[in-house]
């Protein structure tokens, strides 16, 4: 489940809103703003992005280097040999109706680190929960425990 594309696209903090935010930059502020947005995402999350239009033409230069594109082409799209995970997302702007194909590439070490962090977060939340709280008892309601019984006396 952790490696399914849809799960990664919906949960990864660098991807889950990227398409909609990029489209807003592009459609409202122009090409330079949209390109700058992608470069900031690459710096923060190590994600390379290409954006194509309906005809398959690049909408912005993106952040995926030409050398890396040539390397990927030589691998004949064999994901096992690539040093990154490639994900795609089609996004249709609700404002303009324009459809974009976003191609994301995340280096395997960066994706693996995010997987580890996303798994540890729920466990760490359990570790900081107050120790005296009764998870079944609503807050503010006193918990009544029966008085402790003295241990049974042994007969000799």
Secondary structure, 3 states (H helix, E strand, C coil): CCCCHHHHHHHCCCCCCHHHHHHHHHHHHCHHHHHHHHHHHHHHHCEEEEEECCCCCECCCCCCCHHHHHHHHHCCCCHHHCCEEEEEEEEECCCCCCEEEEEEEEEHHHHHHHHHHHHHHHHHHHHCCCCCCCCCCCCCCCCCCCCCCCCCCCCC
